[in-house]
């Protein structure tokens, strides 16, 4: 019970940290450094997690994270990918959005928590990706 309470506080802390990150208007180099710090603090090494395919990331999650924390940590990675996509340019933006969407979709199917915020993010990603597809990119 104590471990679960700690993890819930960690999730709340992560949500506050990601909100602060998104509200800051800094240069991309500083944002990249801050983002890497968020990965390190909450889910693991940036270079490992960010560059894995969705399937590889899900396998990593199964191997590395406790079952009772797995969905929440996958959600954290999806939020970090979504945050990074918000300030990157194409084609990297699209790649990050597609990965974030796939992870959000996985959470929708496997998780037990309903989130309007997550669904709104998924809808925003879908609209932007559809727009890119219509433009032929």
N, CA, C and O atoms as CSV, one atom per row, in Angstrom:
chain,resi,resn,atom,element,x,y,z
A,1,UNK,N,N,0.823,-1.194,0.000
A,1,UNK,CA,C,0.000,0.000,0.000
A,1,UNK,C,C,0.865,1.256,0.000
A,1,UNK,O,O,0.584,2.213,-0.721
A,2,UNK,N,N,1.911,1.245,0.807
A,2,UNK,CA,C,2.806,2.390,0.886
A,2,UNK,C,C,3.502,2.629,-0.450
A,2,UNK,O,O,3.682,3.773,-0.867
A,3,UNK,N,N,3.894,1.534,-1.124
A,3,UNK,CA,C,4.549,1.663,-2.425
A,3,UNK,C,C,3.583,2.256,-3.454
A,3,UNK,O,O,3.981,3.088,-4.269
A,4,UNK,N,N,2.326,1.834,-3.420
A,4,UNK,CA,C,1.329,2.363,-4.367
A,4,UNK,C,C,1.086,3.854,-4.108
A,4,UNK,O,O,0.971,4.635,-5.053
A,5,UNK,N,N,1.009,4.251,-2.832
A,5,UNK,CA,C,0.844,5.667,-2.494
A,5,UNK,C,C,2.014,6.492,-3.019
A,5,UNK,O,O,1.830,7.591,-3.541
A,6,UNK,N,N,3.226,5.943,-2.874
A,6,UNK,CA,C,4.409,6.625,-3.390
A,6,UNK,C,C,4.303,6.792,-4.905
A,6,UNK,O,O,4.606,7.860,-5.437
A,7,UNK,N,N,3.872,5.735,-5.596
A,7,UNK,CA,C,3.784,5.806,-7.048
A,7,UNK,C,C,2.704,6.791,-7.487
A,7,UNK,O,O,2.880,7.492,-8.484
A,8,UNK,N,N,1.607,6.854,-6.769
A,8,UNK,CA,C,0.561,7.833,-7.081
A,8,UNK,C,C,1.097,9.248,-6.925
A,8,UNK,O,O,0.806,10.112,-7.752
A,9,UNK,N,N,1.873,9.496,-5.883
A,9,UNK,CA,C,2.494,10.817,-5.710
A,9,UNK,C,C,3.485,11.094,-6.843
A,9,UNK,O,O,3.603,12.229,-7.307
A,10,UNK,N,N,4.185,10.069,-7.279
A,10,UNK,CA,C,5.125,10.218,-8.388
A,10,UNK,C,C,4.382,10.607,-9.674
A,10,UNK,O,O,4.862,11.452,-10.429
A,11,UNK,N,N,3.234,10.006,-9.925
A,11,UNK,CA,C,2.428,10.347,-11.097
A,11,UNK,C,C,1.959,11.793,-11.011
A,11,UNK,O,O,2.013,12.527,-11.998
A,12,UNK,N,N,1.501,12.200,-9.838
A,12,UNK,CA,C,1.060,13.584,-9.655
A,12,UNK,C,C,2.217,14.558,-9.874
A,12,UNK,O,O,2.044,15.611,-10.487
A,13,UNK,N,N,3.388,14.199,-9.372
A,13,UNK,CA,C,4.579,15.035,-9.568
A,13,UNK,C,C,4.938,15.108,-11.052
A,13,UNK,O,O,5.291,16.174,-11.556
A,14,UNK,N,N,4.849,13.979,-11.745
A,14,UNK,CA,C,5.131,13.948,-13.178
A,14,UNK,C,C,4.174,14.862,-13.932
A,14,UNK,O,O,4.598,15.643,-14.783
A,15,UNK,N,N,2.884,14.765,-13.622
A,15,UNK,CA,C,1.896,15.608,-14.298
A,15,UNK,C,C,2.192,17.090,-14.094
A,15,UNK,O,O,2.050,17.882,-15.026
A,16,UNK,N,N,2.595,17.468,-12.904
A,16,UNK,CA,C,2.958,18.865,-12.645
A,16,UNK,C,C,4.209,19.249,-13.430
A,16,UNK,O,O,4.283,20.345,-13.986
A,17,UNK,N,N,5.186,18.353,-13.476
A,17,UNK,CA,C,6.437,18.633,-14.194
A,17,UNK,C,C,6.197,18.770,-15.690
A,17,UNK,O,O,6.769,19.655,-16.325
A,18,UNK,N,N,5.364,17.914,-16.260
A,18,UNK,CA,C,5.102,18.002,-17.699
A,18,UNK,C,C,4.313,19.261,-18.022
A,18,UNK,O,O,4.507,19.857,-19.081
A,19,UNK,N,N,3.430,19.671,-17.127
A,19,UNK,CA,C,2.682,20.924,-17.330
A,19,UNK,C,C,3.625,22.121,-17.314
A,19,UNK,O,O,3.505,23.025,-18.140
A,20,UNK,N,N,4.561,22.123,-16.371
A,20,UNK,CA,C,5.548,23.207,-16.332
A,20,UNK,C,C,6.394,23.211,-17.590
A,20,UNK,O,O,6.676,24.270,-18.151
A,21,UNK,N,N,6.800,22.028,-18.035
A,21,UNK,CA,C,7.609,21.920,-19.242
A,21,UNK,C,C,6.876,22.507,-20.443
A,21,UNK,O,O,7.456,23.265,-21.221
A,22,UNK,N,N,5.608,22.158,-20.591
A,22,UNK,CA,C,4.834,22.626,-21.741
A,22,UNK,C,C,4.551,24.119,-21.685
A,22,UNK,O,O,4.371,24.751,-22.726
A,23,UNK,N,N,4.510,24.688,-20.499
A,23,UNK,CA,C,4.195,26.112,-20.386
A,23,UNK,C,C,5.420,27.006,-20.583
A,23,UNK,O,O,5.273,28.205,-20.824
A,24,UNK,N,N,6.616,26.443,-20.485
A,24,UNK,CA,C,7.836,27.230,-20.678
A,24,UNK,C,C,8.058,27.487,-22.163
A,24,UNK,O,O,7.830,26.614,-23.000
A,25,UNK,N,N,8.501,28.680,-22.468
A,25,UNK,CA,C,8.850,29.032,-23.846
A,25,UNK,C,C,10.352,29.288,-23.897
A,25,UNK,O,O,10.811,30.419,-23.731
A,26,UNK,N,N,11.098,28.229,-24.127
A,26,UNK,CA,C,12.552,28.316,-24.177
A,26,UNK,C,C,13.039,27.869,-25.553
A,26,UNK,O,O,12.258,27.402,-26.382
A,27,UNK,N,N,14.331,28.019,-25.777
A,27,UNK,CA,C,14.884,27.546,-27.043
A,27,UNK,C,C,14.883,26.012,-27.044
A,27,UNK,O,O,14.833,25.378,-25.991
A,28,UNK,N,N,14.939,25.440,-28.231
A,28,UNK,CA,C,14.810,23.993,-28.375
A,28,UNK,C,C,15.919,23.215,-27.671
A,28,UNK,O,O,15.662,22.122,-27.166
A,29,UNK,N,N,17.131,23.737,-27.622
A,29,UNK,CA,C,18.214,23.038,-26.944
A,29,UNK,C,C,17.934,22.902,-25.454
A,29,UNK,O,O,18.163,21.841,-24.872
A,30,UNK,N,N,17.444,23.957,-24.840
A,30,UNK,CA,C,17.099,23.923,-23.416
A,30,UNK,C,C,15.922,22.981,-23.192
A,30,UNK,O,O,15.904,22.219,-22.226
A,31,UNK,N,N,14.943,23.037,-24.085
A,31,UNK,CA,C,13.788,22.142,-23.952
A,31,UNK,C,C,14.217,20.685,-24.093
A,31,UNK,O,O,13.738,19.825,-23.353
A,32,UNK,N,N,15.115,20.401,-25.036
A,32,UNK,CA,C,15.604,19.031,-25.205
A,32,UNK,C,C,16.299,18.540,-23.930
A,32,UNK,O,O,16.100,17.401,-23.508
A,33,UNK,N,N,17.105,19.397,-23.329
A,33,UNK,CA,C,17.796,19.035,-22.085
A,33,UNK,C,C,16.787,18.775,-20.969
A,33,UNK,O,O,16.908,17.791,-20.240
A,34,UNK,N,N,15.809,19.637,-20.837
A,34,UNK,CA,C,14.777,19.472,-19.809
A,34,UNK,C,C,13.965,18.194,-20.045
A,34,UNK,O,O,13.619,17.490,-19.097
A,35,UNK,N,N,13.667,17.902,-21.306
A,35,UNK,CA,C,12.916,16.703,-21.640
A,35,UNK,C,C,13.702,15.443,-21.279
A,35,UNK,O,O,13.145,14.491,-20.733
A,36,UNK,N,N,14.984,15.445,-21.584
A,36,UNK,CA,C,15.832,14.300,-21.229
A,36,UNK,C,C,15.845,14.097,-19.714
A,36,UNK,O,O,15.838,12.963,-19.235
A,37,UNK,N,N,15.863,15.195,-18.970
A,37,UNK,CA,C,15.808,15.102,-17.510
A,37,UNK,C,C,14.493,14.486,-17.041
A,37,UNK,O,O,14.480,13.685,-16.106
A,38,UNK,N,N,13.394,14.856,-17.683
A,38,UNK,CA,C,12.098,14.279,-17.313
A,38,UNK,C,C,12.077,12.771,-17.583
A,38,UNK,O,O,11.587,12.000,-16.758
A,39,UNK,N,N,12.598,12.359,-18.716
A,39,UNK,CA,C,12.698,10.918,-18.995
A,39,UNK,C,C,13.486,10.231,-17.896
A,39,UNK,O,O,13.035,9.242,-17.318
A,40,UNK,N,N,14.669,10.762,-17.612
A,40,UNK,CA,C,15.555,10.147,-16.622
A,40,UNK,C,C,14.884,10.051,-15.250
A,40,UNK,O,O,14.981,9.021,-14.583
A,41,UNK,N,N,14.214,11.106,-14.833
A,41,UNK,CA,C,13.606,11.140,-13.507
A,41,UNK,C,C,12.420,10.195,-13.365
A,41,UNK,O,O,12.203,9.628,-12.294
A,42,UNK,N,N,11.647,10.020,-14.444
A,42,UNK,CA,C,10.373,9.320,-14.290
A,42,UNK,C,C,10.272,7.956,-14.975
A,42,UNK,O,O,9.554,7.084,-14.485
A,43,UNK,N,N,10.966,7.747,-16.086
A,43,UNK,CA,C,10.767,6.482,-16.796
A,43,UNK,C,C,12.043,5.759,-17.197
A,43,UNK,O,O,12.032,4.533,-17.309
A,44,UNK,N,N,13.130,6.463,-17.416
A,44,UNK,CA,C,14.370,5.805,-17.821
A,44,UNK,C,C,15.153,6.663,-18.801
A,44,UNK,O,O,14.874,7.848,-18.984
A,45,UNK,N,N,16.127,6.041,-19.417
A,45,UNK,CA,C,17.038,6.759,-20.305
A,45,UNK,C,C,16.330,7.232,-21.576
A,45,UNK,O,O,15.686,6.450,-22.275
A,46,UNK,N,N,16.463,8.516,-21.852
A,46,UNK,CA,C,15.858,9.146,-23.033
A,46,UNK,C,C,16.263,8.423,-24.308
A,46,UNK,O,O,15.405,8.055,-25.110
A,47,UNK,N,N,17.565,8.214,-24.505
A,47,UNK,CA,C,18.046,7.620,-25.749
A,47,UNK,C,C,17.502,6.209,-25.953
A,47,UNK,O,O,17.301,5.778,-27.088
A,48,UNK,N,N,17.266,5.500,-24.876
A,48,UNK,CA,C,16.702,4.154,-25.000
A,48,UNK,C,C,15.213,4.213,-25.335
A,48,UNK,O,O,14.775,3.649,-26.338
A,49,UNK,N,N,14.455,4.884,-24.509
A,49,UNK,CA,C,12.998,4.855,-24.625
A,49,UNK,C,C,12.463,5.632,-25.818
A,49,UNK,O,O,11.565,5.152,-26.510
A,50,UNK,N,N,12.978,6.787,-26.064
A,50,UNK,CA,C,12.456,7.642,-27.128
A,50,UNK,C,C,12.686,7.036,-28.504
A,50,UNK,O,O,11.890,7.252,-29.418
A,51,UNK,N,N,13.759,6.286,-28.658
A,51,UNK,CA,C,14.112,5.762,-29.967
A,51,UNK,C,C,13.610,4.345,-30.227
A,51,UNK,O,O,13.841,3.799,-31.306
A,52,UNK,N,N,12.927,3.743,-29.257
A,52,UNK,CA,C,12.352,2.416,-29.469
A,52,UNK,C,C,11.087,2.525,-30.317
A,52,UNK,O,O,10.371,3.525,-30.256
A,53,UNK,N,N,10.826,1.496,-31.099
A,53,UNK,CA,C,9.529,1.430,-31.781
A,53,UNK,C,C,8.465,1.175,-30.713
A,53,UNK,O,O,8.790,0.867,-29.566
A,54,UNK,N,N,7.212,1.303,-31.092
A,54,UNK,CA,C,6.129,1.072,-30.134
A,54,UNK,C,C,6.194,-0.361,-29.608
A,54,UNK,O,O,6.087,-0.577,-28.401
A,55,UNK,N,N,6.366,-1.338,-30.491
A,55,UNK,CA,C,6.434,-2.738,-30.054
A,55,UNK,C,C,7.628,-2.973,-29.136
A,55,UNK,O,O,7.514,-3.669,-28.127
A,56,UNK,N,N,8.769,-2.395,-29.486
A,56,UNK,CA,C,9.952,-2.531,-28.637
A,56,UNK,C,C,9.727,-1.885,-27.280
A,56,UNK,O,O,10.150,-2.423,-26.256
A,57,UNK,N,N,9.071,-0.747,-27.264
A,57,UNK,CA,C,8.799,-0.070,-26.006
A,57,UNK,C,C,7.864,-0.893,-25.126
A,57,UNK,O,O,8.064,-0.980,-23.914
A,58,UNK,N,N,6.854,-1.490,-25.726
A,58,UNK,CA,C,5.931,-2.320,-24.953
A,58,UNK,C,C,6.638,-3.557,-24.402
A,58,UNK,O,O,6.353,-3.981,-23.282
A,59,UNK,N,N,7.556,-4.140,-25.173
A,59,UNK,CA,C,8.355,-5.264,-24.674
A,59,UNK,C,C,9.272,-4.814,-23.541
A,59,UNK,O,O,9.412,-5.505,-22.533
A,60,UNK,N,N,9.892,-3.653,-23.716
A,60,UNK,CA,C,10.739,-3.085,-22.664
A,60,UNK,C,C,9.917,-2.905,-21.394
A,60,UNK,O,O,10.358,-3.269,-20.304
A,61,UNK,N,N,8.723,-2.342,-21.539
A,61,UNK,CA,C,7.853,-2.101,-20.381
A,61,UNK,C,C,7.539,-3.408,-19.665
A,61,UNK,O,O,7.554,-3.469,-18.435
A,62,UNK,N,N,7.256,-4.440,-20.427
A,62,UNK,CA,C,6.923,-5.736,-19.835
A,62,UNK,C,C,8.116,-6.322,-19.077
A,62,UNK,O,O,7.952,-6.946,-18.028
A,63,UNK,N,N,9.305,-6.116,-19.615
A,63,UNK,CA,C,10.507,-6.671,-18.999
A,63,UNK,C,C,11.029,-5.838,-17.827
A,63,UNK,O,O,11.573,-6.393,-16.872
A,64,UNK,N,N,10.872,-4.516,-17.888
A,64,UNK,CA,C,11.537,-3.635,-16.951
A,64,UNK,C,C,10.657,-3.063,-15.837
A,64,UNK,O,O,11.159,-2.751,-14.757
A,65,UNK,N,N,9.363,-2.924,-16.082
A,65,UNK,CA,C,8.497,-2.232,-15.129
A,65,UNK,C,C,7.535,-3.197,-14.469
A,65,UNK,O,O,7.026,-4.121,-15.104
A,66,UNK,N,N,7.291,-2.973,-13.188
A,66,UNK,CA,C,6.327,-3.786,-12.449
A,66,UNK,C,C,4.958,-3.702,-13.105
A,66,UNK,O,O,4.577,-2.665,-13.650
A,67,UNK,N,N,4.232,-4.796,-13.046
A,67,UNK,CA,C,2.927,-4.855,-13.700
A,67,UNK,C,C,1.966,-3.782,-13.189
A,67,UNK,O,O,1.193,-3.218,-13.964
A,68,UNK,N,N,2.014,-3.500,-11.889
A,68,UNK,CA,C,1.078,-2.525,-11.328
A,68,UNK,C,C,1.439,-1.078,-11.667
A,68,UNK,O,O,0.637,-0.176,-11.426
A,69,UNK,N,N,2.628,-0.842,-12.221
A,69,UNK,CA,C,3.060,0.503,-12.617
A,69,UNK,C,C,3.188,0.650,-14.133
A,69,UNK,O,O,3.357,1.758,-14.641
A,70,UNK,N,N,3.109,-0.444,-14.836
A,70,UNK,CA,C,3.423,-0.469,-16.276
A,70,UNK,C,C,2.565,0.486,-17.104
A,70,UNK,O,O,3.105,1.278,-17.877
A,71,UNK,N,N,1.263,0.431,-16.960
A,71,UNK,CA,C,0.377,1.280,-17.766
A,71,UNK,C,C,0.660,2.751,-17.494
A,71,UNK,O,O,0.693,3.561,-18.421
A,72,UNK,N,N,0.864,3.100,-16.226
A,72,UNK,CA,C,1.143,4.498,-15.875
A,72,UNK,C,C,2.470,4.966,-16.469
A,72,UNK,O,O,2.579,6.103,-16.927
A,73,UNK,N,N,3.469,4.099,-16.463
A,73,UNK,CA,C,4.760,4.495,-17.041
A,73,UNK,C,C,4.683,4.592,-18.563
A,73,UNK,O,O,5.305,5.469,-19.162
A,74,UNK,N,N,3.927,3.701,-19.185
A,74,UNK,CA,C,3.712,3.816,-20.630
A,74,UNK,C,C,3.015,5.132,-20.931
A,74,UNK,O,O,3.347,5.804,-21.908
A,75,UNK,N,N,2.064,5.499,-20.106
A,75,UNK,CA,C,1.381,6.782,-20.276
A,75,UNK,C,C,2.363,7.945,-20.132
A,75,UNK,O,O,2.273,8.927,-20.870
A,76,UNK,N,N,3.286,7.842,-19.200
A,76,UNK,CA,C,4.291,8.893,-19.030
A,76,UNK,C,C,5.136,9.027,-20.294
A,76,UNK,O,O,5.408,10.141,-20.742
A,77,UNK,N,N,5.548,7.910,-20.866
A,77,UNK,CA,C,6.331,7.956,-22.105
A,77,UNK,C,C,5.501,8.598,-23.218
A,77,UNK,O,O,6.013,9.420,-23.977
A,78,UNK,N,N,4.231,8.227,-23.317
A,78,UNK,CA,C,3.355,8.814,-24.341
A,78,UNK,C,C,3.239,10.324,-24.142
A,78,UNK,O,O,3.278,11.085,-25.109
A,79,UNK,N,N,3.097,10.752,-22.902
A,79,UNK,CA,C,3.018,12.187,-22.610
A,79,UNK,C,C,4.311,12.903,-22.982
A,79,UNK,O,O,4.277,14.021,-23.496
A,80,UNK,N,N,5.438,12.270,-22.729
A,80,UNK,CA,C,6.730,12.870,-23.083
A,80,UNK,C,C,6.895,12.961,-24.599
A,80,UNK,O,O,7.384,13.969,-25.109
A,81,UNK,N,N,6.494,11.924,-25.314
A,81,UNK,CA,C,6.546,11.964,-26.779
A,81,UNK,C,C,5.632,13.063,-27.319
A,81,UNK,O,O,6.004,13.797,-28.234
A,82,UNK,N,N,4.446,13.166,-26.751
A,82,UNK,CA,C,3.482,14.188,-27.154
A,82,UNK,C,C,4.046,15.589,-26.886
A,82,UNK,O,O,3.908,16.492,-27.712
A,83,UNK,N,N,4.676,15.753,-25.734
A,83,UNK,CA,C,5.268,17.047,-25.386
A,83,UNK,C,C,6.389,17.412,-26.350
A,83,UNK,O,O,6.480,18.557,-26.793
A,84,UNK,N,N,7.234,16.453,-26.672
A,84,UNK,CA,C,8.336,16.726,-27.598
A,84,UNK,C,C,7.808,17.059,-28.986
A,84,UNK,O,O,8.327,17.953,-29.654
A,85,UNK,N,N,6.787,16.349,-29.415
A,85,UNK,CA,C,6.207,16.618,-30.732
A,85,UNK,C,C,5.664,18.037,-30.828
A,85,UNK,O,O,5.609,18.609,-31.916
A,86,UNK,N,N,5.264,18.605,-29.702
A,86,UNK,CA,C,4.657,19.938,-29.715
A,86,UNK,C,C,5.613,21.034,-30.172
A,86,UNK,O,O,5.166,22.099,-30.597
A,87,UNK,N,N,6.923,20.792,-30.092
A,87,UNK,CA,C,7.863,21.838,-30.502
A,87,UNK,C,C,8.848,21.379,-31.589
A,87,UNK,O,O,9.763,22.119,-31.951
A,88,UNK,N,N,8.660,20.182,-32.094
A,88,UNK,CA,C,9.514,19.705,-33.181
A,88,UNK,C,C,8.853,19.986,-34.526
A,88,UNK,O,O,7.651,20.242,-34.601
A,89,UNK,N,N,9.654,19.933,-35.581
A,89,UNK,CA,C,9.149,20.160,-36.940
A,89,UNK,C,C,9.084,18.822,-37.681
A,89,UNK,O,O,9.638,17.818,-37.234
A,90,UNK,N,N,8.401,18.838,-38.812
A,90,UNK,CA,C,8.256,17.637,-39.633
A,90,UNK,C,C,9.617,17.242,-40.198
A,90,UNK,O,O,10.437,18.124,-40.449
A,91,UNK,N,N,9.883,16.002,-40.401
A,91,UNK,CA,C,9.034,14.833,-40.217
A,91,UNK,C,C,9.085,14.244,-38.792
A,91,UNK,O,O,8.295,13.359,-38.464
A,92,UNK,N,N,10.012,14.734,-37.949
A,92,UNK,CA,C,10.131,14.197,-36.594
A,92,UNK,C,C,8.844,14.369,-35.800
A,92,UNK,O,O,8.463,13.492,-35.026
A,93,UNK,N,N,8.189,15.484,-35.990
A,93,UNK,CA,C,6.922,15.749,-35.289
A,93,UNK,C,C,5.918,14.629,-35.557
A,93,UNK,O,O,5.290,14.113,-34.632
A,94,UNK,N,N,5.775,14.265,-36.804
A,94,UNK,CA,C,4.829,13.219,-37.186
A,94,UNK,C,C,5.211,11.875,-36.558
A,94,UNK,O,O,4.345,11.158,-36.059
A,95,UNK,N,N,6.473,11.539,-36.580
A,95,UNK,CA,C,6.938,10.273,-36.007
A,95,UNK,C,C,6.612,10.212,-34.518
A,95,UNK,O,O,6.110,9.203,-34.023
A,96,UNK,N,N,6.903,11.302,-33.810
A,96,UNK,CA,C,6.627,11.351,-32.372
A,96,UNK,C,C,5.134,11.285,-32.089
A,96,UNK,O,O,4.705,10.618,-31.147
A,97,UNK,N,N,4.346,11.970,-32.898
A,97,UNK,CA,C,2.894,11.940,-32.720
A,97,UNK,C,C,2.334,10.539,-32.962
A,97,UNK,O,O,1.468,10.075,-32.220
A,98,UNK,N,N,2.823,9.878,-33.983
A,98,UNK,CA,C,2.340,8.525,-34.274
A,98,UNK,C,C,2.652,7.572,-33.128
A,98,UNK,O,O,1.818,6.745,-32.759
A,99,UNK,N,N,3.858,7.687,-32.564
A,99,UNK,CA,C,4.221,6.840,-31.429
A,99,UNK,C,C,3.381,7.177,-30.202
A,99,UNK,O,O,2.898,6.281,-29.509
A,100,UNK,N,N,3.208,8.466,-29.936
A,100,UNK,CA,C,2.397,8.876,-28.791
A,100,UNK,C,C,0.966,8.362,-28.954
A,100,UNK,O,O,0.381,7.835,-28.008
A,101,UNK,N,N,0.409,8.515,-30.149
A,101,UNK,CA,C,-0.955,8.057,-30.403
A,101,UNK,C,C,-1.072,6.555,-30.166
A,101,UNK,O,O,-2.012,6.095,-29.517
A,102,UNK,N,N,-0.120,5.794,-30.692
A,102,UNK,CA,C,-0.166,4.336,-30.533
A,102,UNK,C,C,-0.111,3.947,-29.052
A,102,UNK,O,O,-0.809,3.027,-28.626
A,103,UNK,N,N,0.712,4.642,-28.275
A,103,UNK,CA,C,0.794,4.344,-26.845
A,103,UNK,C,C,-0.478,4.768,-26.117
A,103,UNK,O,O,-0.968,4.038,-25.255
A,104,UNK,N,N,-1.012,5.933,-26.451
A,104,UNK,CA,C,-2.285,6.354,-25.856
A,104,UNK,C,C,-3.379,5.329,-26.178
A,104,UNK,O,O,-4.185,4.980,-25.316
A,105,UNK,N,N,-3.399,4.855,-27.420
A,105,UNK,CA,C,-4.390,3.877,-27.851
A,105,UNK,C,C,-4.222,2.565,-27.067
A,105,UNK,O,O,-5.209,1.947,-26.667
A,106,UNK,N,N,-2.997,2.157,-26.858
A,106,UNK,CA,C,-2.712,0.956,-26.060
A,106,UNK,C,C,-3.266,1.132,-24.648
A,106,UNK,O,O,-3.891,0.224,-24.100
A,107,UNK,N,N,-3.033,2.292,-24.071
A,107,UNK,CA,C,-3.513,2.578,-22.716
A,107,UNK,C,C,-5.040,2.562,-22.679
A,107,UNK,O,O,-5.635,2.057,-21.727
A,108,UNK,N,N,-5.668,3.112,-23.709
A,108,UNK,CA,C,-7.131,3.099,-23.789
A,108,UNK,C,C,-7.650,1.661,-23.755
A,108,UNK,O,O,-8.659,1.375,-23.110
A,109,UNK,N,N,-6.961,0.767,-24.445
A,109,UNK,CA,C,-7.408,-0.619,-24.521
A,109,UNK,C,C,-7.051,-1.457,-23.314
A,109,UNK,O,O,-7.814,-2.345,-22.933
A,110,UNK,N,N,-5.918,-1.196,-22.708
A,110,UNK,CA,C,-5.418,-2.040,-21.612
A,110,UNK,C,C,-5.597,-1.414,-20.232
A,110,UNK,O,O,-5.638,-2.124,-19.227
A,111,UNK,N,N,-5.702,-0.101,-20.183
A,111,UNK,CA,C,-5.797,0.575,-18.895
A,111,UNK,C,C,-7.200,0.539,-18.328
A,111,UNK,O,O,-8.160,0.182,-19.011
A,112,UNK,N,N,-7.296,0.911,-17.082
A,112,UNK,CA,C,-8.601,0.896,-16.412
A,112,UNK,C,C,-9.081,2.303,-16.056
A,112,UNK,O,O,-10.132,2.466,-15.436
A,113,UNK,N,N,-8.312,3.312,-16.449
A,113,UNK,CA,C,-8.656,4.683,-16.111
A,113,UNK,C,C,-9.113,5.434,-17.352
A,113,UNK,O,O,-8.404,5.493,-18.356
A,114,UNK,N,N,-10.303,6.005,-17.266
A,114,UNK,CA,C,-10.822,6.833,-18.355
A,114,UNK,C,C,-10.219,8.227,-18.227
A,114,UNK,O,O,-10.142,8.779,-17.130
A,115,UNK,N,N,-9.789,8.796,-19.364
A,115,UNK,CA,C,-9.200,10.126,-19.348
A,115,UNK,C,C,-9.701,10.945,-20.536
A,115,UNK,O,O,-9.410,10.640,-21.693
A,116,UNK,N,N,-10.446,11.968,-20.226
A,116,UNK,CA,C,-10.900,12.880,-21.277
A,116,UNK,C,C,-9.697,13.580,-21.896
A,116,UNK,O,O,-9.641,13.768,-23.112
A,117,UNK,N,N,-8.749,13.959,-21.075
A,117,UNK,CA,C,-7.544,14.638,-21.545
A,117,UNK,C,C,-6.793,13.770,-22.557
A,117,UNK,O,O,-6.357,14.264,-23.596
A,118,UNK,N,N,-6.644,12.491,-22.258
A,118,UNK,CA,C,-5.957,11.581,-23.179
A,118,UNK,C,C,-6.731,11.483,-24.487
A,118,UNK,O,O,-6.132,11.511,-25.562
A,119,UNK,N,N,-8.042,11.369,-24.410
A,119,UNK,CA,C,-8.862,11.275,-25.628
A,119,UNK,C,C,-8.781,12.554,-26.451
A,119,UNK,O,O,-8.778,12.502,-27.681
A,120,UNK,N,N,-8.715,13.700,-25.783
A,120,UNK,CA,C,-8.575,14.969,-26.508
A,120,UNK,C,C,-7.229,15.030,-27.223
A,120,UNK,O,O,-7.144,15.500,-28.358
A,121,UNK,N,N,-6.200,14.563,-26.572
A,121,UNK,CA,C,-4.878,14.533,-27.210
A,121,UNK,C,C,-4.885,13.593,-28.404
A,121,UNK,O,O,-4.319,13.911,-29.450
A,122,UNK,N,N,-5.513,12.452,-28.255
A,122,UNK,CA,C,-5.591,11.505,-29.368
A,122,UNK,C,C,-6.344,12.118,-30.547
A,122,UNK,O,O,-5.940,11.951,-31.698
A,123,UNK,N,N,-7.420,12.816,-30.267
A,123,UNK,CA,C,-8.198,13.456,-31.333
A,123,UNK,C,C,-7.371,14.546,-32.025
A,123,UNK,O,O,-7.410,14.670,-33.249
A,124,UNK,N,N,-6.629,15.329,-31.248
A,124,UNK,CA,C,-5.786,16.384,-31.827
A,124,UNK,C,C,-4.700,15.778,-32.709
A,124,UNK,O,O,-4.417,16.288,-33.793
A,125,UNK,N,N,-4.099,14.698,-32.244
A,125,UNK,CA,C,-3.071,14.019,-33.046
A,125,UNK,C,C,-3.690,13.479,-34.328
A,125,UNK,O,O,-3.146,13.667,-35.416
A,126,UNK,N,N,-4.825,12.811,-34.194
A,126,UNK,CA,C,-5.480,12.226,-35.367
A,126,UNK,C,C,-5.805,13.297,-36.400
A,126,UNK,O,O,-5.588,13.089,-37.594
A,127,UNK,N,N,-6.320,14.437,-35.958
A,127,UNK,CA,C,-6.652,15.530,-36.890
A,127,UNK,C,C,-5.407,16.032,-37.608
A,127,UNK,O,O,-5.428,16.246,-38.820
A,128,UNK,N,N,-4.326,16.218,-36.861
A,128,UNK,CA,C,-3.100,16.724,-37.492
A,128,UNK,C,C,-2.516,15.696,-38.464
A,128,UNK,O,O,-2.059,16.060,-39.547
A,129,UNK,N,N,-2.527,14.419,-38.086
A,129,UNK,CA,C,-2.003,13.389,-38.974
A,129,UNK,C,C,-2.872,13.244,-40.221
A,129,UNK,O,O,-2.356,13.041,-41.320
A,130,UNK,N,N,-4.189,13.348,-40.051
A,130,UNK,CA,C,-5.084,13.302,-41.221
A,130,UNK,C,C,-4.828,14.467,-42.165
A,130,UNK,O,O,-4.856,14.316,-43.386
A,131,UNK,N,N,-4.579,15.624,-41.579
A,131,UNK,CA,C,-4.269,16.815,-42.384
A,131,UNK,C,C,-2.984,16.615,-43.185
A,131,UNK,O,O,-2.924,16.970,-44.362
A,132,UNK,N,N,-1.955,16.046,-42.548
A,132,UNK,CA,C,-0.705,15.767,-43.246
A,132,UNK,C,C,-0.915,14.753,-44.372
A,132,UNK,O,O,-0.356,14.890,-45.460
A,133,UNK,N,N,-1.718,13.749,-44.094
A,133,UNK,CA,C,-2.004,12.741,-45.092
A,133,UNK,C,C,-2.719,13.341,-46.301
A,133,UNK,O,O,-2.424,12.998,-47.446
A,134,UNK,N,N,-3.665,14.244,-46.026
A,134,UNK,CA,C,-4.403,14.911,-47.104
A,134,UNK,C,C,-3.480,15.796,-47.941
A,134,UNK,O,O,-3.707,15.977,-49.138
A,135,UNK,N,N,-2.448,16.345,-47.315
A,135,UNK,CA,C,-1.485,17.194,-48.023
A,135,UNK,C,C,-0.469,16.359,-48.782
A,135,UNK,O,O,0.298,16.893,-49.584
A,136,UNK,N,N,-0.453,15.045,-48.537
A,136,UNK,CA,C,0.453,14.170,-49.255
A,136,UNK,C,C,1.816,14.030,-48.620
A,136,UNK,O,O,2.779,13.676,-49.300
A,137,UNK,N,N,1.919,14.295,-47.357
A,137,UNK,CA,C,3.217,14.148,-46.688
A,137,UNK,C,C,3.361,12.811,-46.056
A,137,UNK,O,O,4.394,12.522,-45.451
